[in-house]
Amino acid sequence: MTQSKIKETIIVETSIKPKVSVIVPVYNSEKTLKRCAESILSQSYGNVEVILVNDGSKDGSLKVCEELKLANEKRVKVLNKENTGVSSARNAGINASNGELIQFLDADDYINPGMTQCLVDEMAKNNVDVVVCGYNRVNGSNVIKKTPPRVCGQSLKEFKSCFEELYKGAFFNSPWNKLYRRDKITEPFDETCTLGEDLLFNLCYFSNCGKISVVKDGLYNYSVSAPGSLSDQYNDRLFDTEIMLHKKVQEFFKNSFSSEDFSGINEVFAKEIYYYLKKLVILSADDKGVKLRKIKDCLENDFVKNILYNVKLSDSQVKIVCELIKRKNEKAIYWFFKLKKLLNSGAVH
């Protein structure tokens, strides 16, 4: 082979871009799905396939999916299945994907035109197994930028201090502000879990990572849920789920960083217990007596006491509730949140 032919072959081989499979679970999303899909199809990175997984929608979402496929035959796949939840939809998308790399979007969100290119470039430049980026919380014309610390190709063990900051800032929980390697996904989303399943997936995935990068740019646009959405509802399993999740995070922290100093992550647990109690008082259909009993159960839980009695807090509202927990004063906690409801028109977050 001549020298020019060798050069030509090298150019061709190195110019091949890995395919990115972008998986979008769809449930009753006819009003926002087109915007979501078009934000993917208009990416500056060309080698992208879009997998729309209609999870038994009852509105016109499937029709929108089919229209998008018809207009983009080579780039859009549509899977239609019975409603079994977002984890099942994401797993179906993973199984149907052809890409070496995986992205996830929620159907009511959208991404910046250069997001996929930026994440792929970062992954290739630093030879990492996952890239995390910042995001924007969008509520109409109100946009709040969420900016993580910049990290360039750190090993998992080096990632300790950054993990604490990412976890506190809620950058770690969701799958949609990340780029994954398909072959590193060894465990699917847990379809039996309807609370915290994204965090469990990420803990498992990060455990398999050699190196990690974080991009500060807010490339993902998260549409803040309207009142009445799942994030604004009380679930009776929430308390047990928060304990289970924090134990999993502690286990990940211990195994990944060889440390049992959980002081940096325990503040997150304190905040989650705060929001659990707030939802219990404000949103639960239980009567006052049942609510007081559940608050008392929380106050007497050994795992909660071990963390909340010693945690360092920066949020003044959470500090007040933790102090009331220490004093085992369930009535004061109940009336604290009742008063907040009156002052804040019932807002949960």
SVG drawing of the C-alpha trace seen along z (x, -y; Angstrom):
<svg xmlns="http://www.w3.org/2000/svg" viewBox="-59 -35 63 41">
<polyline fill="none" stroke="black" stroke-width="0.4" points="0.0,0.0 1.4,-3.4 2.0,-6.1 -0.9,-8.2 -3.2,-5.3 -2.2,-4.7 -2.9,-8.3 -6.2,-8.1 -7.2,-5.0 -6.2,-6.6 -8.3,-9.7 -11.3,-7.6 -11.0,-5.5 -10.5,-8.4 -13.3,-10.4 -15.9,-7.8 -18.1,-9.2 -19.7,-6.9 -23.5,-6.7 -25.5,-8.1 -28.8,-6.6 -31.1,-9.2 -33.9,-7.5 -37.1,-9.4 -39.8,-7.7 -43.2,-9.1 -46.3,-9.2 -49.1,-11.7 -46.6,-14.2 -48.3,-15.3 -47.9,-19.0 -44.1,-18.9 -42.9,-15.9 -42.3,-17.6 -40.1,-20.3 -38.2,-17.6 -37.6,-15.4 -36.7,-18.4 -34.1,-19.5 -32.4,-16.1 -32.8,-16.0 -31.2,-19.5 -28.1,-18.6 -24.8,-19.7 -23.6,-16.1 -25.1,-14.2 -24.7,-10.5 -27.7,-10.3 -30.7,-8.0 -33.8,-9.0 -35.8,-6.2 -39.3,-7.3 -40.8,-4.8 -44.6,-5.3 -45.5,-3.9 -49.2,-3.4 -50.1,-7.1 -53.8,-7.9 -53.5,-11.2 -52.2,-11.8 -48.5,-11.1 -48.3,-7.9 -49.6,-9.9 -46.9,-12.5 -44.3,-9.8 -45.4,-8.3 -45.4,-11.7 -41.8,-12.3 -40.8,-8.9 -42.4,-9.5 -40.6,-12.8 -37.2,-11.3 -37.4,-7.7 -33.7,-6.9 -33.1,-8.6 -36.3,-7.9 -37.5,-4.7 -40.8,-4.3 -41.6,-1.6 -45.2,-1.2 -45.8,0.7 -48.3,1.0 -47.9,-1.4 -45.5,0.1 -43.5,-3.0 -40.6,-5.1 -38.0,-2.5 -39.5,0.1 -39.6,-2.4 -36.0,-3.4 -34.9,0.3 -36.9,1.0 -35.0,-1.9 -31.7,-0.6 -32.5,2.9 -33.5,1.4 -30.5,-1.0 -27.7,-0.6 -25.5,-3.3 -22.2,-2.9 -23.3,-5.8 -26.5,-6.5 -28.4,-9.7 -31.7,-10.1 -34.3,-12.9 -37.7,-13.4 -40.4,-14.2 -41.3,-17.6 -37.7,-18.8 -35.3,-19.8 -31.6,-20.2 -29.2,-22.8 -28.1,-22.4 -24.5,-21.5 -25.2,-19.3 -24.4,-15.9 -21.4,-17.2 -20.0,-18.7 -20.5,-15.5 -19.1,-13.2 -16.0,-15.5 -15.4,-15.5 -15.7,-11.7 -13.3,-11.2 -10.8,-13.9 -10.4,-12.6 -11.2,-8.9 -13.9,-8.7 -16.9,-6.4 -19.4,-9.1 -19.8,-12.8 -22.1,-14.9 -23.2,-18.4 -25.0,-21.4 -28.7,-22.1 -31.3,-24.8 -34.5,-24.8 -37.0,-26.3 -40.4,-27.6 -41.9,-29.7 -39.6,-32.7 -37.9,-32.1 -34.6,-30.2 -32.3,-29.1 -28.9,-27.9 -27.5,-24.9 -23.7,-24.8 -21.6,-21.9 -17.8,-22.1 -15.6,-21.3 -13.9,-17.9 -11.5,-16.7 -11.1,-12.9 -10.8,-12.0 -10.7,-8.5 -13.5,-7.3 -11.3,-7.5 -10.3,-11.1 -13.9,-12.0 -14.8,-12.0 -15.0,-15.7 -16.7,-16.4 -19.2,-13.6 -20.3,-15.3 -20.8,-18.6 -22.7,-17.0 -24.9,-15.0 -25.8,-18.0 -26.6,-20.0 -28.8,-17.2 -26.6,-16.7 -26.0,-13.0 -29.6,-11.7 -31.1,-12.0 -30.0,-10.2 -30.8,-13.1 -27.7,-15.3 -25.2,-12.6 -23.7,-10.6 -23.1,-6.9 -21.2,-4.2 -23.6,-1.4 -21.2,1.4 -20.8,0.0 -24.6,0.4 -24.5,3.7 -27.7,3.3 -31.0,1.9 -33.3,-0.5 -35.1,1.3 -38.7,1.7 -39.9,2.7 -38.9,-0.7 -41.0,-3.8 -39.1,-6.2 -35.4,-6.8 -34.8,-4.4 -32.7,-6.9 -30.3,-7.3 -30.0,-3.5 -29.1,-3.2 -26.5,-5.9 -24.9,-4.4 -24.5,-1.1 -23.2,-2.8 -20.7,-5.0 -19.4,-2.0 -18.3,-0.6 -16.6,-3.8 -12.9,-4.1 -12.8,-7.9 -15.4,-10.7 -15.7,-14.2 -18.0,-17.0 -18.9,-19.9 -20.1,-23.1 -22.3,-24.3 -26.0,-24.1 -26.8,-22.0 -30.1,-20.4 -33.3,-22.3 -35.5,-20.8 -39.1,-22.0 -40.2,-22.5 -43.2,-20.3 -46.6,-21.9 -48.5,-21.6 -50.0,-18.1 -47.2,-16.3 -45.6,-13.2 -42.9,-15.4 -45.6,-17.3 -47.4,-14.4 -47.2,-12.5 -46.3,-8.8 -46.7,-6.6 -43.5,-4.7 -41.4,-7.9 -40.0,-7.6 -38.8,-4.0 -37.5,-4.8 -35.4,-7.8 -33.7,-5.5 -33.1,-2.8 -31.6,-5.3 -29.3,-6.9 -28.0,-3.5 -27.2,-2.8 -25.4,-6.1 -23.4,-5.4 -22.5,-2.0 -21.4,-3.5 -19.4,-6.1 -17.7,-3.6 -16.8,-1.2 -15.8,-3.8 -13.8,-6.2 -12.7,-3.9 -14.3,-6.3 -17.0,-6.1 -17.0,-9.9 -20.5,-10.6 -20.8,-14.1 -20.6,-15.6 -23.6,-13.7 -25.7,-13.4 -27.0,-16.9 -28.9,-15.6 -30.6,-13.0 -31.7,-15.7 -33.2,-17.7 -35.0,-14.7 -36.5,-14.0 -37.5,-17.6 -39.4,-17.3 -40.9,-14.0 -42.4,-15.6 -43.5,-18.6 -45.3,-16.5 -46.8,-14.4 -48.3,-17.4 -49.4,-19.4 -50.3,-16.8 -51.2,-13.6 -54.9,-12.7 -54.4,-11.3 -56.2,-12.9 -54.2,-14.9 -53.9,-12.0 -52.4,-9.7 -50.0,-12.4 -48.8,-12.9 -48.2,-9.2 -46.2,-9.0 -44.2,-12.1 -43.5,-10.3 -42.4,-7.1 -39.9,-9.2 -38.6,-10.9 -38.1,-7.5 -36.3,-5.8 -32.8,-4.9 -31.3,-5.6 -32.8,-9.0 -31.7,-9.9 -28.1,-8.7 -27.8,-11.1 -30.0,-14.1 -28.7,-14.4 -25.1,-15.0 -25.5,-16.5 -24.1,-19.9 -26.7,-22.0 -26.6,-25.3 -30.4,-25.6 -32.1,-27.4 -35.5,-25.8 -34.0,-22.3 -32.1,-23.3 -35.3,-24.2 -37.0,-20.9 -33.9,-18.9 -33.9,-20.6 -37.6,-19.7 -36.8,-16.1 -34.1,-16.1 -36.7,-17.3 -39.1,-14.7 -41.8,-17.3 -44.1,-15.9 -46.8,-18.5 -44.4,-21.4 -43.3,-19.9 -46.9,-19.5 -47.7,-23.1 -44.4,-24.3 -45.4,-23.0 -49.1,-24.0 -47.8,-27.6 -45.5,-27.3 -48.5,-26.3 -50.4,-29.4 -47.4,-31.6 -46.3,-30.0 -49.7,-29.1 -49.0,-25.4 -45.8,-25.2 -43.8,-22.0 -40.4,-23.0"/>
</svg>
